[in-house]
Amino acid sequence: MTTQVREPARARAVLSTEDFRLLQEAVLFYLREHEDAPGTAKFSNLYHRLGSVTRR
């Protein structure tokens, strides 16, 4: 008796490039509204990481 081994299905992208642009726009809106809030640096870093995804 032979058992067939199936390869796992290829992973599909969960978010599209457009989704990343929308997220980046939302983060930018947050940054502008909360310029002096503590923790803004984390959002600024996220904004730039999202931008690097949309430039690919």
Secondary structure, 3 states (H helix, E strand, C coil): CCCCCCCCCCCCCCCCHHHHHHHHHHHHHHHHHCCCCCCHHHHHHHHHHHHHHHCC
